[in-house]
Structure formats: structure tokens, C-alpha cells
Amino acid sequence: MGPTGMGPTSMGPTWEYDGYRPEEERLRESLCTLGNGYFATRGALPECTADDIHYPGTYVAGCYDRLTSEVAGRRVENEDMVNLPNWLPLRFRIAGGAWLTPDTAPVTEHHQVLHLDPGLLERRTGYGLPDGGTLHVRQLRLVHMADPHLAALRTEFTVEGDDVELEVEAALDGRVTNAGVDRYRDLDGRHLTQVQTGTTAAPGTVWLRCHTRTSRIECGLAARLTADAPVTAVYEPERAVQHIRVRPAPGRTVTVDKTVALYTSHDPAIGDPLDAALDHVAAAPDFDALREAHATAWEQLWRRTALEVPGEEGSILRLHLFHVLQTLSPHTADLDVGVPARGLHGEAYRGHVFWDELFVLPYLNLHLPEVSRALLHYRHRRLDAACQAARELGRRGALYPWQSGSDGREETQQLHLNPRSGRWLPDHTRLQHHVGSAVAYNIWQYCEATGDTDFLHGEGAEMMLHIARFWADSAHYDAHLGRHRIRGVVGPDEYHDAYPGAEAPGLDDNAYTNVTAAWVLTRTLELLSALPEPRRQELIESAGLEEDEPARWEAVSRTLHVPFHDGVISQFEGYGDLAELDWHGYRMRYDDIRRLDRILEAEGDTVNRYKASKQADVLMLGYLFSASELRSLFHRLGYRLDERTWSATVDHYLHRTSHGSTLSGLVHGWVLARARRADAWAFVQEALSGDIADLQGGTTGEGIHLGAMAGSLDLVQRGLTGLETRGGALCLDPVPLPELSSYGFSIRYHGHWGVHLRLRSSLLEIAVPSSDRGLIDVCLRDRVVPVGPGETARLAVTE
């Protein structure tokens, strides 16, 4: 069963689970993760350790370590986001008895509540006692949103029946490993070394210090335990342990508070991480004061970012936003980090950065633009590594890696495990060179939304120039076709990584890759011509741009090959020659065929033989570009893309996609909202429920899907409103779905804070708060309406 529901309480909207179900614990732990953009901790019960049921994990943004393992007879190097020492442990027992956990003791009740508005996790559990009484345990947990280095846990014990003596043990545990993903169990996961523990002169305070094995990041934690009883410290290897004994009178509550500070050597403005943690925990206020400041920080965040959507859909969107903000908060703006595909919620994908920022930044641009800017700086700091990667292929420009981590090298694994067959297989997804186009797209979108010309003319222009240069240098002229071609790549689909029977991986002329490359070249040429002359000269000189390169970019941007077959856009050259799959037969045999590639490989077959996609590939073009912009792109390339061709293309791939990614439902819902509204809602619902219903079959327990969560928010913000920030104007073209026709949100746009948009009953309302800023030009299809500060415009939306 899923959550019992979501509804208002005294602490606002909640996400709730009733009853204890071991098989659901990993899922609950992911969805009950608490974080603040600097670090996050999974929602595991503090009395439980890592095992087949539970997996406590704490992750600091950007904290990676690299290890080498023996896999299938080969030495394989992998970099992981490190599971840092566990600050949660707090267990309890009747004096002299066994430690109580829901897995080892009778549970009379169990209720877990994620309070979204104040950012609190509450649990209530009743343990049956031998004398027939009950020990009631209530806990409140927070990872502080105002102070990124603090976390706190309040535990309340109440005995019903005869009074008993309780032993309580709290700890900082440095014995943890990276073991949260079954597929990675053959890989070395012991990232922590030199674990030291100790106590201080301050009563009730212990500490733990450790290092990562190869990256040599030092981590310091300090914990303060507060109770109406003496606290004693016990030395154990790799654990800093504290004990207390309490005797709750029947019906009276005994409270134990644990406050923790966490620092690493990556943090700015500190000397020693442990000294910083000790000083911080000593100065930290009590739990009630921490909770109040934490709730205030969350209240401010909600005001800046929240969607106003009624009903169950609005509740799920609020949960999605909650998890986005726990990974990417204003604290992220001070860090050198990217967008981890699974958030700070687990170890899937090893915490790597893919292209998910393509689905995340469009939302952040209009709410937390300083965070978007920081995430783009993560890419700019790795530009030199991207240029080196291109040189290693014999090309100019910048080749950004498909998977990125601590630095700019390619982190895509060489092998991946098919759990169905047990075989380790070559991984060719590093050929997804289109990640560079995603970086360029995000630069352009950020600058259009914010008007940040300093970034556009500075780091943005530098990155776009080198990405464009790579695409121009990757394109080879085919005299027979009279067009340029890009060969040997893998598209967003990911299923197809080679032609049937081919010895070498890679495909030719992936339509998404070529069209987005043409877009990058076109936008970069526009940017170069618009730059102030001194800055243009600097950029040309520093890049060593040759005189004939812009002319070549212009030619390539107009002649890149886009294949077609049977009146639709082909996913890649030769796609139309592939066999049709027996979709009905495979659904009858396997029911869930989302991971069709694994099913076929286990059968000794390969998805490379079939017209079958994991997720949107060609249709991603309809996600990135409005209909008019997409037509313009194809026209520039010398192709006619009319509504009939696009509609046929949507139909073709809709019936040949297994939706093996949570991003697939999102993109299809977005595209269908524009192309065929009646069919959109089923995919919108899939995008909303992907993680909460764990549609991918156990993957959510390894970490939430951040891109899908952020993309579902942006589906409302930009997809249904048709909102584009283009040419210094807010352009809108609403297509309200019958199931989601009333909603609102506030955005930041070109220095205006809190611009409020609401769509209701075919009426679009735009309110601009008072300020010293200028007018905002609002374009509604063929109308342009200027709206000034302090003004509200109400515009009729016609179908």
C-alpha cells in the first residue's frame, strides 16, 4: 500500500504512512528524506541499522570518492557520492533487555508523517512491553533549512502501564559503507577511513572525524545529547556512543534531544571541519528554537517557489517541490555542485550529474535564479575538462560528459549489470554527446528568464562557443546527401547504442542530436554578433577562433541531416529498417516491460534490432521547443515540418515506447498537452505518481527521480501555460487540461519579485507587485499587454 493520504494538519500538508511494512521501508526512507541543499539524510528509523530492510544514508552535496573494483575479470573505476557517517542512531530498550526495533519487537502502532510546510519528519510507534504495557515513542526530525550544517532529533518516551527503566543509546556511526543499491554490491563501497571518535569537556558532546579514501575529503561531526538525566560517553571503534538511563513515570513523557553539526573540508570559510562542528554544536540553540528558525526558512522558500494547484495533484506537486528544494536550495548557490539525478536521497547512479538539469533549471530560473546560476557555474568550472575530452576525440570545442561528478571527467561506468541475466555488459551511454546541447539550452533559458547579460556575455558565451565548436567539428559533409552528418552517437532513447550486428557502438544522425546541435550553432552565432565588440574580441582571442569558423557554423546549422521514414522523423538514420516488436506478446509474457532492454538481453536478443524506445527521443524536441520554434528550426535546416508530420511522428513513437524512465511520462504528457490534449492526462498522472507509486519497480528506494519531480512542476508552470521568456517578454499560450484547469504561481522575472499568474475559467490574471522596476510586456498569442508594477491585468484565453 502507498501512503494513507495527504491532508492538512496543525503543521500543514502532510505525507503519511500508517502501519509498519518492512517491504516498503526503502521507498518510505527515500520519500521521507530530509535535506537543505547542503546535506540530506534518508528517513530511516534511528533505532535501525543498514540491512536488507533499512538503509540510513547521509550525503553531502558534491562529496565524492573514487575506488577501483574487480568486476567480471576487469578492474573498474567508479566515483560515488559518499555515504557519510550516520548521525541518526538512537536506540532504546527496557534495562537489561534487547534493543527494540519494529523488526524484533511487537509493535502496537506505527505512524510516519512528513510535514511538508515546516520540513519535519514525525514518527509515532508503540512497542508492547512484557508486562502488557506499552512504550510510546514519538520523534521529530529536522535537517535545518536556515543553518545548513545542523540537524536535530527529538525523542519523546511515554510509558503506559507500570513504570520501567529505559536505557537509551545515541551514537555517531562511522562504520557505514555505500551499499544502498543491490546492483553495485560487487563494487567496493568502503569510502571512509581513519575514523576517530572522542568526547569533549562540554557535557553531553561527542565527535567523529573521518576521511574519504582517495579524494581525501575530511568530515567532522559533533553531537550534543540533552536529557533530564546524566549522559555518559562510551568509547567504541568507529562509533561515538552516549548512554542515558531514564525512568518515565506512567503517563509522563521523558524527552531526549540530539543536535548534530556536520562539516567537510570542502566547506568555505573554515579551518578544521571537526573544530567547526564542535564550535557550531556548542553554540546551537535548543530544539524548540531550532525548529522555529527552520520553519521560518521553509515558509520563505514556499512563498518564493510554490504552485497553487487544487486537489490531489496539487498535493503531489508540493511533495515534488519539497524534494527538489531539499536537494537544490539557496544554500546550493554557495557550492560547487551539479544536479544529481537521484537528489541527495540515495546512491542510484552513484550520485552522478547527467542532463537532468534540463528538466530542473527551467523551474528554478523563475524562482531561485541564484541557484540556477550556481549550477551553470558547475559546468563552467569543468569547461577545460570538456575541451580536453573533445581533443581526445580529435575535435575542437567542448564535449561535456554524460555522467559527471567531482571534476569534469567522464564518470559513465564501463560496465553495467543486467539484474535479469546476471551479466555485466558494456555501457556505451557515454556516447550521449547531446548533454552539451542541454548545457547550452540551460544557459540560454536562464539568461532569457533573468536578463543576466553579465553571465550571458561572460561564462555563458564561453561555454556556448565551445559547445558550438564541438558540433561544427563533429559534422562531416556527405556529398551524396549534400548535407552534414554527425555519426557514432547515442540519443536520449538510450536503448539503441549500435546497429544490429555492428562491431562498434554508436548511431548516425540521431534526429534529436542533430536538431539541437543546429539550435546551438544558431544561437551561438546570434550571441557572437550581439556581444559588445571588446568582449567579442576577447572571446575570439581566448578561444583561438579562426576566421572561417563562423561561416562553417552557419553552413552546418543549415545543412545537418535529419532522417525521415514513412512520413515521420526517424530517430536515427536506419531506424526505419528495424523490425517491429511484438508489443502485445511481450506485455502478455512480462506485464511490466519498462526495462525492455533487460528483458531482451536476458533472452539472448537485443533491443537494437527493434523500433522500440526506452523514453522520448525525437519527441524531446517538442518538450524543448514550442511548435513555432520547432518549425523554424526545421525550416532553417531545409525541411518542412507541418502539423500533420509532427502529429504522425508523435503517434509513431507513442506506440513504440516502453517508458523505462520516469522522464518519459513527463515528456509525453507535455507533448500531448499540445498535440492531442485528450490523451495527455494519463501521462501527466504517470509523471506525478512515478516515485510515490514506485512505477519503476523498486528504483525509488535507491533515490527519488529529481528531473521527473522538477519537470512535473514545470509542466504546470510552462507546459500548460505555454510560458516562454523570449526577447525580453513573457509570452503565454495556455492550453488548460480539463483535469487541471485552475492553478497559479508566482515567479521572479527580470528583477521583478513575486509576479503572480493565475489561470481560471479561461481567464489569465497577471499581477505585478509594486517596485521600482519597469513594465513587463506580456504576450498572449497575438496580443501584447504591458503590465507595470502595482498593476493587475486580466486577459481572456480563447481556445
C-alpha positions in Angstrom: 0.0 0.0 0.0 1.0 3.6 -0.5 0.6 6.5 1.9 -2.6 6.8 3.8 -3.1 10.2 2.1 -2.1 13.8 2.2 -4.1 16.4 4.0 -3.9 19.4 6.3 -2.8 19.1 9.9 -1.8 21.6 12.5 1.6 21.7 10.8 0.2 22.0 7.2 0.1 19.5 4.4 1.5 16.0 5.2 2.6 12.8 3.5 1.6 10.0 5.8 2.2 6.2 6.2 0.2 4.0 8.6 1.5 0.7 9.8 4.9 -0.9 9.7 5.6 -2.8 6.4 9.2 -3.9 6.0 8.8 -4.3 2.2 8.0 -0.6 1.9 10.8 0.8 4.2 13.3 1.6 1.4 10.6 3.5 -0.5 9.4 5.4 2.6 13.0 6.2 3.5 13.6 7.9 0.2 10.3 9.8 0.2 10.8 10.9 3.9 14.4 12.1 3.3 15.1 15.5 4.9 17.7 17.9 3.4 18.7 21.5 3.0 20.7 21.7 -0.2 24.0 21.1 1.6 23.3 17.7 3.1 20.4 15.3 3.4 19.5 12.2 5.4 17.2 9.4 4.4 14.1 8.8 6.5 15.3 5.6 8.2 14.2 4.9 11.8 17.0 5.9 14.1 16.9 2.6 16.1 17.6 0.6 12.9 20.9 -0.1 11.1 21.6 -0.8 7.5 20.3 -4.2 6.4 18.1 -5.8 3.8 15.1 -3.7 5.1 16.6 -0.4 6.2 19.1 1.9 4.7 20.0 5.1 6.6 22.2 7.3 4.5 23.6 10.8 4.8 25.0 12.6 1.8 26.7 16.0 1.4 26.3 17.7 -2.0 29.5 17.3 -4.1 31.2 14.9 -1.7 32.6 12.1 -4.0 35.2 9.4 -3.7 36.8 7.2 -6.4 37.5 3.5 -5.9 38.6 0.6 -8.2 36.9 -2.8 -8.1 37.4 -6.1 -9.7 34.3 -6.9 -11.8 33.9 -9.7 -14.4 37.6 -10.1 -14.5 38.3 -6.4 -15.2 39.4 -3.5 -13.0 36.6 -1.0 -13.0 36.9 2.5 -11.5 33.8 4.3 -10.2 33.3 7.5 -8.4 30.5 7.6 -5.8 28.6 10.2 -3.8 29.8 9.1 -0.4 27.5 7.8 2.3 28.9 9.7 5.3 28.8 8.8 9.0 25.3 8.1 10.2 24.3 10.8 12.7 20.8 9.3 13.4 21.4 6.3 15.7 19.3 6.4 18.8 18.1 3.1 20.2 16.4 2.1 23.4 15.4 -0.9 25.5 14.0 -1.9 28.8 17.0 -2.0 31.1 18.8 -5.4 30.6 16.6 -6.4 27.7 17.1 -6.5 23.9 17.1 -3.3 21.8 13.7 -2.6 20.5 13.0 -2.3 16.7 9.9 -2.8 14.6 11.6 -5.9 13.2 12.4 -7.6 16.5 9.7 -6.5 18.9 5.9 -6.4 18.9 4.6 -3.1 17.5 1.1 -1.9 18.6 1.1 1.1 16.3 3.3 2.8 13.8 2.7 6.1 12.0 5.1 8.2 10.0 4.3 11.7 8.9 6.2 14.0 6.7 5.1 17.6 7.5 5.9 19.5 4.3 5.4 23.1 5.3 7.7 23.1 8.3 10.1 20.5 6.9 9.7 18.0 9.7 9.6 14.2 9.9 7.4 12.8 12.7 7.1 9.2 13.7 5.0 7.6 16.4 5.5 3.9 17.4 4.1 1.8 20.2 6.1 -1.1 21.5 4.4 -3.8 23.5 6.1 -4.4 26.9 6.3 -7.8 28.6 4.0 -6.7 31.4 1.3 -5.8 29.0 2.1 -2.1 29.0 3.2 0.0 26.0 6.2 2.2 25.3 5.1 5.1 23.1 7.9 6.6 21.1 7.4 9.9 19.3 10.2 11.6 17.3 10.6 14.8 15.4 13.5 15.2 13.0 14.8 18.2 11.0 17.7 19.0 8.8 18.0 22.7 9.2 17.0 24.8 6.3 18.2 28.1 7.8 21.6 26.7 9.0 22.9 24.2 6.5 25.3 22.4 8.9 22.8 21.5 11.6 20.3 18.6 12.1 18.3 17.7 15.2 16.3 14.8 16.5 13.8 15.0 19.4 12.7 11.7 21.0 9.8 11.5 23.5 9.2 8.4 25.6 5.9 7.7 27.3 5.1 4.5 29.2 1.5 3.2 29.5 1.3 0.7 32.4 3.9 0.1 35.1 6.9 2.3 35.2 10.1 0.9 33.7 13.7 1.9 33.4 14.8 2.7 29.9 18.4 2.6 28.5 18.9 5.0 25.6 22.0 4.8 23.4 22.8 7.6 20.9 25.7 7.4 18.5 27.6 8.8 15.6 28.4 5.8 13.4 31.4 5.8 11.1 31.2 2.1 10.1 28.9 2.9 7.1 29.6 1.9 3.5 28.0 2.6 0.2 25.6 -0.4 -0.1 22.3 1.1 -0.9 21.9 -0.3 -4.4 21.9 -4.1 -4.9 23.3 -3.8 -8.5 26.5 -2.2 -7.1 27.2 -4.8 -4.4 30.1 -6.3 -6.3 31.8 -2.9 -6.2 34.0 -1.6 -3.4 31.8 0.6 -1.2 34.2 1.3 1.7 34.9 5.0 1.2 35.6 6.1 4.8 38.9 5.7 6.5 40.8 7.0 9.5 37.7 7.1 11.6 38.3 8.7 15.0 35.9 9.4 17.9 36.1 11.2 21.2 34.4 13.4 23.8 34.8 17.0 24.9 34.8 18.8 28.2 31.4 20.1 27.3 28.8 17.7 29.0 26.9 15.5 26.6 29.0 16.2 23.5 30.9 13.6 21.4 32.6 13.9 18.0 33.7 11.8 15.0 36.3 12.6 12.4 37.0 10.6 9.1 38.4 10.9 5.6 37.3 9.6 2.3 39.9 7.1 0.9 41.1 8.7 -2.3 39.6 12.2 -2.6 40.9 12.8 1.0 37.8 14.9 2.0 37.8 15.3 5.7 34.4 15.1 7.5 33.8 16.3 11.1 30.6 15.6 13.1 29.7 16.7 16.6 26.6 15.6 18.6 25.1 17.1 21.7 22.7 15.0 23.7 20.3 16.7 26.1 18.1 15.0 28.6 16.9 15.2 32.2 19.4 12.5 33.2 23.2 12.1 33.3 24.8 11.4 29.9 27.8 9.1 29.8 30.1 8.6 26.8 31.5 5.1 25.8 34.5 4.5 23.6 33.9 2.2 20.7 36.0 1.8 17.5 34.5 4.0 14.7 31.4 4.9 16.9 31.0 7.9 19.2 28.5 6.5 21.8 26.4 8.1 24.6 24.2 6.4 27.1 21.5 7.6 29.4 19.0 5.9 31.8 15.6 7.3 32.3 12.5 6.1 34.2 9.4 7.7 32.8 6.5 7.7 35.3 3.3 6.2 33.8 1.7 8.8 31.7 4.6 11.2 31.9 6.9 12.0 28.9 10.7 12.0 29.0 12.4 13.9 26.2 15.8 13.3 24.7 17.2 15.9 22.2 20.1 15.2 19.9 21.7 18.1 18.0 24.3 17.4 15.3 26.7 19.7 13.3 28.4 18.4 10.1 31.2 20.0 8.1 33.6 18.8 5.5 37.0 20.1 4.2 35.2 21.3 1.1 33.3 24.0 3.1 34.3 27.6 2.6 35.4 29.9 5.5 36.5 27.2 7.9 39.8 25.8 9.2 39.4 22.3 10.5 36.0 20.6 9.9 35.9 19.0 13.3 36.7 22.2 15.1 33.9 23.9 13.1 31.4 21.2 14.0 32.3 21.3 17.7 32.0 25.1 17.9 28.7 25.0 15.9 27.0 22.4 18.0 28.1 24.1 21.2 26.5 27.4 20.1 23.4 25.8 18.6 20.1 26.8 20.4 17.7 24.2 21.9 15.4 22.1 19.8 12.4 24.5 20.0 14.4 27.4 18.8 16.0 25.4 16.0 12.6 24.2 14.9 11.2 27.8 14.9 14.1 29.1 12.7 13.8 26.1 10.4 10.1 26.6 9.9 10.6 30.3 9.1 13.2 29.4 6.4 10.8 26.9 4.9 7.9 29.4 5.0 10.0 31.9 3.0 11.0 29.2 0.5 7.4 28.1 -0.1 6.4 31.7 -0.8 9.1 32.0 -3.5 8.5 28.7 -5.2 5.1 27.1 -4.6 2.5 26.2 -7.1 -1.2 26.8 -6.3 -2.9 23.7 -7.7 -6.0 22.2 -6.1 -6.7 18.6 -5.2 -4.6 15.5 -5.1 -2.4 16.7 -8.0 -1.5 19.8 -6.0 -0.6 17.7 -3.0 1.8 15.6 -5.1 3.3 18.6 -6.8 4.0 20.1 -3.3 5.8 16.9 -2.3 7.8 17.0 -5.5 8.8 20.6 -4.9 9.7 19.7 -1.3 12.2 17.2 -2.5 13.6 19.5 -5.2 14.2 22.2 -2.6 15.9 19.7 -0.2 18.5 19.0 -3.0 18.7 22.4 -4.5 18.1 25.2 -2.0 19.5 28.7 -1.7 22.4 27.1 0.2 23.3 25.4 -3.1 24.3 28.8 -4.6 27.4 28.7 -2.4 28.6 25.2 -3.5 30.4 23.7 -6.5 27.7 21.1 -7.3 25.6 20.0 -10.2 22.1 18.4 -10.3 22.4 14.8 -9.0 19.9 12.7 -10.9 18.6 11.0 -7.7 18.8 14.0 -5.5 20.6 13.6 -2.2 18.2 10.8 -1.4 20.2 7.6 -2.2 23.0 6.0 -4.1 21.5 5.2 -7.5 23.6 6.4 -10.4 26.3 6.9 -7.8 25.1 10.4 -7.2 26.2 11.5 -10.7 25.2 14.5 -12.7 23.6 13.7 -16.1 21.4 16.0 -18.2 18.6 16.3 -15.6 19.3 20.0 -15.1 17.5 20.3 -18.5 14.3 19.4 -16.6 15.2 21.2 -13.3 16.6 24.6 -14.2 13.6 25.9 -16.1 11.7 25.8 -12.9 14.5 27.2 -10.7 15.2 30.0 -13.2 11.8 31.7 -12.3 12.0 31.1 -8.6 15.6 30.7 -7.4 17.8 32.1 -10.2 20.8 32.3 -8.0 20.7 28.5 -7.7 20.4 28.1 -11.5 23.4 30.4 -11.9 25.5 28.3 -9.4 24.5 25.1 -11.3 25.7 26.6 -14.5 28.9 27.7 -12.8 29.4 23.9 -12.0 29.5 23.3 -15.8 31.8 26.3 -16.5 34.3 25.2 -13.9 34.6 22.0 -15.9 34.8 23.6 -19.3 38.6 22.9 -19.6 38.0 19.2 -18.9 35.2 19.2 -21.6 37.7 20.7 -24.1 40.2 18.1 -23.2 37.7 15.4 -23.8 37.0 16.8 -27.2 40.7 16.9 -28.0 41.0 13.3 -27.1 38.5 12.6 -29.9 40.5 14.7 -32.2 37.9 17.5 -32.2 37.8 21.2 -31.2 35.4 22.6 -28.8 33.9 21.1 -25.6 32.5 17.6 -25.0 30.7 17.5 -21.7 30.5 14.1 -20.1 27.3 12.1 -19.9 27.9 11.4 -16.2 29.8 14.0 -14.2 30.9 14.0 -10.5 33.6 15.8 -8.6 35.5 17.0 -11.6 34.9 17.2 -15.3 36.0 13.7 -16.4 33.5 11.2 -17.8 32.1 9.1 -15.0 29.9 6.7 -17.0 30.7 3.2 -15.9 32.4 0.9 -18.4 30.1 -2.0 -17.4 26.6 -2.2 -16.2 24.7 -5.2 -14.6 21.6 -6.6 -16.1 19.8 -8.0 -12.9 17.7 -10.3 -15.1 20.5 -12.1 -16.6 23.2 -11.5 -14.0 25.6 -10.5 -16.8 27.9 -7.4 -16.8 27.6 -5.7 -20.2 29.5 -2.9 -21.9 28.0 0.6 -21.2 28.0 2.9 -24.3 25.9 5.7 -22.9 28.9 7.9 -22.8 28.2 8.5 -26.5 25.3 10.7 -25.5 27.1 13.8 -26.6 23.9 15.8 -26.6 24.5 16.7 -23.0 26.4 19.7 -24.4 23.3 20.9 -26.1 21.4 20.6 -22.8 24.1 22.8 -21.1 23.7 25.4 -23.9 19.9 25.3 -23.7 20.0 25.9 -20.0 22.4 28.9 -20.4 20.0 30.5 -22.9 16.9 29.8 -20.9 18.4 31.1 -17.7 19.5 34.3 -19.3 16.2 34.9 -21.0 14.4 34.4 -17.7 16.6 36.6 -15.7 18.1 39.2 -18.1 21.5 38.3 -16.7 23.6 39.7 -19.5 26.8 39.6 -17.3 26.6 35.8 -17.2 25.5 35.5 -20.9 28.4 37.7 -22.1 30.8 36.1 -19.7 30.8 32.4 -18.7 27.7 31.7 -20.8 29.2 32.9 -24.1 32.4 31.0 -23.4 30.6 27.7 -22.9 28.2 28.1 -25.8 31.1 29.0 -28.2 33.0 25.8 -27.3 29.9 23.6 -27.4 29.0 25.0 -30.9 32.6 24.5 -32.0 32.4 20.8 -31.0 29.2 20.3 -33.0 30.7 22.0 -36.1 33.8 19.9 -35.8 31.8 16.7 -35.3 29.8 17.3 -38.5 31.1 15.7 -41.7 29.9 16.6 -45.1 28.3 13.9 -47.2 28.5 14.8 -50.9 25.9 12.2 -51.8 23.3 13.7 -49.5 24.6 17.2 -49.9 24.3 17.5 -46.1 26.4 17.4 -42.9 26.1 14.4 -40.7 27.0 13.5 -37.1 28.0 9.9 -36.7 28.7 7.5 -33.8 26.4 8.9 -31.1 23.7 7.6 -28.8 20.4 9.6 -28.4 18.2 10.2 -25.4 16.4 6.9 -26.0 19.5 5.0 -24.6 18.1 1.6 -25.7 19.8 1.9 -29.1 23.5 2.1 -28.8 24.6 0.3 -32.1 23.3 -1.0 -35.3 22.3 -4.7 -35.4 25.4 -6.9 -35.8 27.8 -3.9 -35.8 31.1 -4.3 -34.1 31.4 -0.7 -33.0 28.9 1.2 -30.9 27.1 4.4 -32.0 24.4 5.5 -34.4 24.4 8.1 -37.2 22.3 11.2 -37.4 20.2 11.0 -34.3 17.5 13.5 -35.0 17.4 15.0 -31.5 21.2 15.4 -31.5 21.3 17.0 -34.9 18.4 19.4 -34.4 19.7 20.6 -31.0 23.2 20.9 -32.5 21.7 23.2 -35.2 20.0 25.2 -32.5 23.2 25.6 -30.5 25.1 26.8 -33.6 22.3 29.2 -34.5 22.0 30.7 -31.0 25.8 31.0 -30.6 26.1 32.9 -33.9 23.4 35.3 -32.7 25.2 35.7 -29.4 28.6 36.4 -31.1 27.0 39.1 -33.3 25.2 40.7 -30.3 28.2 40.8 -27.9 29.9 44.1 -27.3 32.8 44.4 -29.6 35.5 44.4 -26.9 34.0 41.3 -25.3 33.6 39.6 -28.7 37.3 40.2 -29.4 38.4 38.8 -26.1 36.3 35.7 -26.6 37.6 35.1 -30.1 41.2 35.6 -28.9 41.0 33.4 -25.9 39.3 30.6 -27.8 41.6 30.9 -30.8 38.6 31.1 -33.1 39.7 31.0 -36.7 38.4 33.5 -39.2 36.5 30.9 -41.2 34.8 29.1 -38.3 31.6 31.2 -38.0 30.9 30.7 -41.7 31.3 27.0 -41.3 28.9 27.1 -38.3 26.4 28.9 -40.4 26.6 26.3 -43.1 26.4 23.3 -40.7 23.4 24.9 -38.8 21.5 24.9 -42.2 22.5 21.5 -43.6 22.6 19.0 -40.7 20.8 15.8 -41.9 17.5 14.8 -40.3 16.3 11.4 -41.4 12.7 10.6 -42.2 10.8 7.4 -42.9 7.1 6.7 -43.7 6.3 10.4 -43.3 7.7 10.7 -39.8 11.0 11.9 -38.3 13.4 8.9 -37.9 15.0 8.6 -34.5 18.3 8.0 -36.4 19.5 7.0 -39.8 18.4 3.4 -40.5 15.7 3.4 -37.7 13.0 2.7 -40.3 14.8 -0.5 -41.4 14.5 -2.1 -37.9 12.0 -4.8 -37.1 8.7 -4.2 -35.3 8.4 -5.7 -31.9 5.6 -7.9 -30.7 4.5 -5.4 -28.1 1.3 -7.3 -27.2 3.1 -10.6 -26.8 5.8 -9.1 -24.5 3.2 -7.4 -22.4 1.3 -10.7 -22.1 4.5 -12.5 -21.1 6.1 -10.0 -18.8 3.4 -7.5 -17.8 5.8 -4.7 -16.9 8.1 -4.1 -19.9 9.5 -0.8 -19.0 13.0 -2.2 -19.0 12.6 -4.0 -22.3 16.3 -3.8 -22.9 17.0 -6.1 -19.9 14.2 -8.5 -20.9 15.6 -8.9 -24.4 19.2 -9.2 -23.3 18.2 -12.0 -20.8 16.5 -13.8 -23.8 19.7 -13.6 -25.8 18.3 -10.8 -28.0 18.9 -7.1 -28.3 16.7 -4.1 -28.4 19.0 -2.7 -31.1 17.0 -4.9 -33.6 13.7 -3.2 -33.0 11.7 0.0 -33.3 11.5 0.3 -29.5 12.4 3.2 -27.3 13.0 3.5 -23.6 11.8 7.1 -23.4 11.2 10.1 -25.5 13.9 10.8 -28.1 12.6 12.6 -31.2 9.6 13.8 -29.0 12.1 15.6 -26.7 12.2 18.2 -29.5 8.5 19.0 -28.7 9.5 19.3 -25.0 12.3 21.8 -25.6 10.8 23.9 -28.4 7.4 25.5 -29.0 5.7 24.5 -32.2 6.6 27.7 -34.0 10.3 27.4 -32.9 10.5 23.8 -33.9 9.0 24.6 -37.4 11.5 27.4 -37.7 14.4 25.1 -36.8 13.4 22.6 -39.4 12.8 25.3 -42.0 16.3 26.6 -41.4 17.6 23.0 -42.0 15.6 22.9 -45.3 12.8 20.7 -44.1 9.1 21.3 -43.9 7.6 20.3 -40.5 3.9 20.8 -40.7 1.3 19.8 -38.1 0.4 16.6 -39.9 4.0 15.4 -39.9 4.5 16.2 -36.3 1.3 14.6 -35.3 2.2 11.4 -37.2 5.6 11.4 -35.5 4.0 11.7 -32.1 1.7 8.8 -32.8 4.6 6.6 -34.2 6.8 6.9 -31.1 3.9 6.9 -28.6 3.1 3.3 -29.7 6.8 2.2 -29.7 8.0 3.4 -26.3 8.2 1.3 -23.2 8.6 4.3 -20.8 11.6 2.8 -19.0 12.4 6.2 -17.4 10.4 8.4 -15.1 11.2 11.2 -17.6 9.2 9.5 -20.3 5.7 10.1 -19.0 6.6 13.7 -18.2 7.8 14.4 -21.8 4.9 12.6 -23.4 2.4 14.4 -21.1 4.0 17.7 -22.1 3.9 17.0 -25.8 0.4 15.6 -25.8 -0.9 18.5 -23.9 -0.1 20.5 -27.1 -0.5 17.9 -29.8 -3.5 15.8 -28.5 -4.9 17.1 -25.3 -7.4 14.2 -24.7 -4.5 11.7 -24.3 -2.3 13.8 -22.2 -3.7 13.2 -18.8 -2.7 9.6 -18.4 0.9 10.5 -18.9 0.6 13.5 -16.6 -0.6 11.2 -13.9 2.3 8.8 -14.6 4.7 11.7 -14.2 3.0 12.7 -10.9 3.0 9.2 -9.5 6.3 7.9 -10.8 8.1 8.0 -7.4 5.2 7.8 -4.9 3.9 4.6 -6.6 7.4 3.4 -7.4 6.4 2.7 -11.0 9.9 1.7 -12.0 9.8 -1.3 -9.6 12.0 -0.6 -6.6 14.1 2.2 -8.0 12.6 5.0 -5.8 14.1 3.3 -2.7 17.5 4.0 -4.2 16.8 7.7 -4.5 14.0 9.9 -5.9 14.0 11.0 -9.6 14.8 14.7 -9.3 14.4 15.5 -13.0 10.9 14.0 -13.2 9.8 15.8 -10.0 11.1 19.2 -11.1 9.7 18.5 -14.6 6.2 17.8 -13.3 6.3 21.3 -11.6 7.5 22.9 -14.9 4.7 21.0 -16.7 2.3 23.3 -14.9 4.5 26.4 -14.9 5.5 26.4 -18.6 3.9 23.4 -20.3 0.2 24.2 -19.7 0.6 27.9 -19.8 2.8 27.9 -22.9 5.1 30.3 -20.9 8.2 31.4 -22.7 10.7 34.0 -21.7 11.7 35.3 -25.1 13.0 38.6 -26.4 12.5 40.4 -23.2 8.8 39.5 -22.9 6.7 37.0 -21.0 4.9 35.0 -23.7 1.9 32.8 -22.9 -0.2 30.4 -24.9 -2.3 28.4 -22.4 -3.8 25.0 -23.1 -5.6 24.1 -19.9 -6.3 20.4 -19.4 -9.9 19.7 -18.2 -8.4 17.8 -15.3 -6.0 20.7 -14.4 -7.6 23.9 -15.5 -7.2 26.2 -12.4 -3.8 27.0 -10.9 -1.5 29.8 -10.1 2.1 30.6 -9.1 4.5 33.5 -8.5 7.8 34.0 -10.4 10.8 36.2 -10.4 11.3 37.7 -13.8 14.0 40.3 -14.8 14.3 41.6 -11.3 10.6 41.6 -10.5 9.8 39.5 -7.4 6.5 37.7 -6.9 4.9 38.3 -10.3 1.7 36.3 -9.9 0.0 34.3 -12.7 -3.3 32.6 -12.3 -5.4 30.7 -14.8 -9.0 30.1 -14.0 -12.1 29.6 -16.2 -10.4 30.7 -19.3 -9.2 33.9 -17.6 -5.5 34.6 -17.2 -4.6 37.0 -14.4 -1.2 38.6 -14.1 -0.3 40.8 -11.0 3.0 42.6 -10.8 4.0 43.7 -7.2 5.0 47.3 -6.6 8.6 48.1 -7.2 11.0 50.5 -9.0 11.3 48.1 -12.0 9.9 48.9 -15.4 6.9 47.5 -17.3 6.6 43.8 -18.2 5.4 43.0 -21.8 3.0 40.1 -21.6 2.4 38.4 -25.0 -0.8 36.3 -25.1 -0.8 34.7 -28.6 -1.3 37.7 -30.9 -1.7 40.3 -28.2 1.0 42.3 -26.3 -0.1 43.9 -23.0 2.3 46.0 -20.9 1.8 45.5 -17.1 3.5 47.8 -14.7 4.5 47.5 -11.0 1.4 47.6 -8.9 -0.9 46.6 -11.8 -3.0 43.6 -12.5 -4.0 42.5 -16.0 -6.9 40.1 -16.7 -6.9 38.6 -20.1 -9.4 36.3 -21.7 -8.0 33.0 -23.0 -9.6 31.8 -26.2 -9.2 28.2 -27.5 
